[in-house]
Amino acid sequence: MALIHEICHMESKKIVMIGGPGTGKTSVIRAIEDEGYTCFHEISRDVTAQAQKEGIEQLFLKEPLLFSEMLMNGRVQQYIDAEIIDEEYIFFDRGIPDVTAYMDYKETPYPERFTITNETYKYDLIFYFPVWKDIYKQDNERYESYEEALEIHEFLRKTYKGLGYNLIMVPKTGVSERVEFILSHIKGL
C-alpha cells in the first residue's frame, strides 16, 4: 500500500513570493489561499512579535544572527512540511534565500551553512513584487523606511538571481489582478 502511495504522490511545485517589505505579498498570498491553494505564510512577524513580548523591540537589529537562524530554521521547516503535501502547487510568502539577502543588506556575516541551505532547498518559480510607494506602510514589525525597502528589494533580486533563479515581476495592480497574473503563470510548470 505504501508503494502505491509513493507512486501516486505528485511532486508539488514550490512557488515563492519575494520583494521588499510592504510590497503586497501577504495580501496576495492570502487571496491565493482563498482560492484553495496551500500557502505558507511569512514567519518573520511571528519571530519579531515573540521577541517584543520578551522585551526585545527589534530582534533583527539587536541580534541579527539569532533572528536569521530562527527564520532559516522556520523556512526550512516550511519547505520540509511542503514535501509531504500532495498538491500540485504550494506557495510561500518569502523563501529560504531571503535570510541571506537580508543579512547581506545589513552587512552581517553568517555561517557557510546558510549558503549551503540556499543551494540545497530549491524552488520551482519565483515571483517578485516591486516596491510600490502607494501601498508602502511602516508598522510595529516593519521598521524599514521606503528607501530601505528599495535597497532590500535589490538585495533580494541579487540573491535569487545569484542562485540561478529567473524572476517574474508581479505588476503593480490590485490584489485580484495580481492573483490572476500569478495563477496564469504557474500553469504548465
GISULSUL-V211964 format. One record per residue. N is the residue number from 0. RES is the residue in one letter. OMEGA is omega in degrees with one decimal (* if undefined). BURIAL is 1 if it has 9 or more other ideal C-beta (glycine too) atoms within 8 Angstrom, else 0. D_CENTER is the distance of its C-alpha to the mean C-alpha in Angstrom with 2 decimals. Layout:
n->{N/N}
res->{RES/RES}
omega->{OMEGA/OMEGA}
burial->{BURIAL/BURIAL}
d_center->{D_CENTER/D_CENTER}
This chain:
n->{0/1/2/3/4/5/6/7/8/9/10/11/12/13/14/15/16/17/18/19/20/21/22/23/24/25/26/27/28/29/30/31/32/33/34/35/36/37/38/39/40/41/42/43/44/45/46/47/48/49/50/51/52/53/54/55/56/57/58/59/60/61/62/63/64/65/66/67/68/69/70/71/72/73/74/75/76/77/78/79/80/81/82/83/84/85/86/87/88/89/90/91/92/93/94/95/96/97/98/99/100/101/102/103/104/105/106/107/108/109/110/111/112/113/114/115/116/117/118/119/120/121/122/123/124/125/126/127/128/129/130/131/132/133/134/135/136/137/138/139/140/141/142/143/144/145/146/147/148/149/150/151/152/153/154/155/156/157/158/159/160/161/162/163/164/165/166/167/168/169/170/171/172/173/174/175/176/177/178/179/180/181/182/183/184/185/186/187/188}
res->{M/A/L/I/H/E/I/C/H/M/E/S/K/K/I/V/M/I/G/G/P/G/T/G/K/T/S/V/I/R/A/I/E/D/E/G/Y/T/C/F/H/E/I/S/R/D/V/T/A/Q/A/Q/K/E/G/I/E/Q/L/F/L/K/E/P/L/L/F/S/E/M/L/M/N/G/R/V/Q/Q/Y/I/D/A/E/I/I/D/E/E/Y/I/F/F/D/R/G/I/P/D/V/T/A/Y/M/D/Y/K/E/T/P/Y/P/E/R/F/T/I/T/N/E/T/Y/K/Y/D/L/I/F/Y/F/P/V/W/K/D/I/Y/K/Q/D/N/E/R/Y/E/S/Y/E/E/A/L/E/I/H/E/F/L/R/K/T/Y/K/G/L/G/Y/N/L/I/M/V/P/K/T/G/V/S/E/R/V/E/F/I/L/S/H/I/K/G/L}
omega->{179.7/178.7/178.5/178.6/-179.8/179.2/-177.0/-176.6/178.6/174.7/-179.4/173.6/-177.5/-173.9/-175.0/173.4/178.6/176.7/177.7/179.3/174.6/-178.0/177.1/-178.9/-175.0/177.8/-179.5/-179.1/176.8/179.3/176.5/176.7/177.1/177.1/176.5/179.4/174.9/-178.7/173.4/-173.2/177.5/-178.0/-175.8/177.9/178.8/179.6/179.9/-179.2/178.8/178.8/179.3/176.3/-179.6/174.7/177.9/-173.0/178.8/-178.0/-178.9/-179.8/-176.4/-179.2/-173.7/-178.6/177.6/178.3/-177.2/175.0/-179.5/177.8/-179.5/179.7/-180.0/-179.4/174.2/178.2/175.8/179.8/180.0/177.7/180.0/-178.3/-176.9/178.5/-176.0/177.0/-175.8/-176.4/175.1/-175.8/179.3/171.3/-174.4/-179.5/-178.4/-178.1/176.0/-177.3/-178.4/176.5/178.3/178.6/176.8/178.2/-179.2/-179.6/-179.5/179.1/178.6/-177.7/-179.9/-178.5/175.4/179.6/178.8/178.3/176.8/-176.5/-176.7/-175.3/-174.1/177.6/-176.9/-176.6/-179.2/172.1/176.9/-178.2/179.3/176.7/-172.5/-173.4/-176.8/-177.8/-176.8/176.3/172.3/176.0/-175.5/-179.6/-179.9/-174.3/-173.7/173.6/177.8/-179.2/176.6/177.5/177.3/178.9/179.3/178.6/-178.9/176.9/177.4/179.3/-178.8/-178.8/-177.8/177.8/178.2/177.0/175.7/179.7/167.2/-176.5/176.9/-178.8/176.8/-177.1/177.7/179.1/177.9/-176.6/-176.5/177.1/178.3/177.9/179.5/178.4/-178.1/-177.2/177.9/-179.6/-177.7/-178.8/177.7/175.9/*}
burial->{0/0/0/0/0/0/0/0/0/0/0/1/1/1/1/1/1/1/1/1/0/1/1/1/1/1/0/1/1/1/1/1/1/0/0/0/1/1/1/1/0/1/1/1/0/0/1/1/1/0/1/1/0/0/0/1/0/1/1/1/0/0/0/1/1/0/1/1/0/1/1/1/0/1/1/1/0/1/1/0/1/1/0/0/1/0/1/0/1/1/1/1/1/1/1/1/1/1/1/1/1/1/1/1/1/0/0/0/0/1/0/0/0/1/1/0/1/1/0/0/0/0/1/0/1/1/1/1/1/1/1/1/0/0/0/1/0/0/0/0/0/1/0/1/0/1/0/0/1/1/1/1/1/0/1/1/1/1/1/1/1/0/1/0/0/0/1/1/0/1/0/0/0/0/1/0/1/1/1/0/1/1/1/0/1/1/0/0/0}
d_center->{35.62/32.59/33.15/33.10/29.76/28.30/29.88/28.55/24.98/22.79/19.90/16.86/14.81/11.14/9.25/5.70/5.34/5.16/8.07/10.12/10.76/12.80/12.08/12.10/8.67/9.61/13.08/12.31/10.28/13.31/15.67/14.41/14.89/18.28/19.11/19.11/15.96/14.15/10.72/8.74/7.97/6.37/8.93/9.75/12.17/13.86/14.38/15.68/17.84/19.29/20.24/21.85/23.89/25.08/26.15/23.52/22.48/19.54/18.70/16.40/19.48/22.04/20.68/17.65/18.06/18.40/15.36/13.30/15.12/14.22/10.44/10.97/13.28/11.26/8.32/11.29/13.03/10.56/10.98/14.67/15.00/13.76/16.50/19.20/18.29/20.72/19.07/18.72/15.14/12.15/8.98/5.49/3.87/0.21/3.61/6.92/8.16/6.43/9.11/11.90/11.18/11.68/14.57/16.09/15.92/17.81/20.06/19.66/20.67/18.90/20.31/20.43/18.81/15.38/16.10/17.56/14.58/12.47/15.45/16.03/13.00/12.62/10.77/13.09/11.71/9.27/9.70/9.58/10.88/13.76/14.86/17.44/20.13/21.53/18.67/17.53/18.60/18.67/19.01/19.50/15.97/15.11/17.83/17.03/19.57/19.02/20.20/17.78/14.86/16.44/16.63/13.04/12.18/14.68/13.49/10.01/12.16/14.64/12.55/11.13/14.64/16.26/14.83/16.47/13.84/15.15/13.08/14.09/14.42/14.24/17.54/18.27/19.83/19.95/17.42/19.62/20.07/16.39/16.05/19.18/18.01/14.92/17.09/19.85/17.88/16.83/20.49/22.15/19.28}
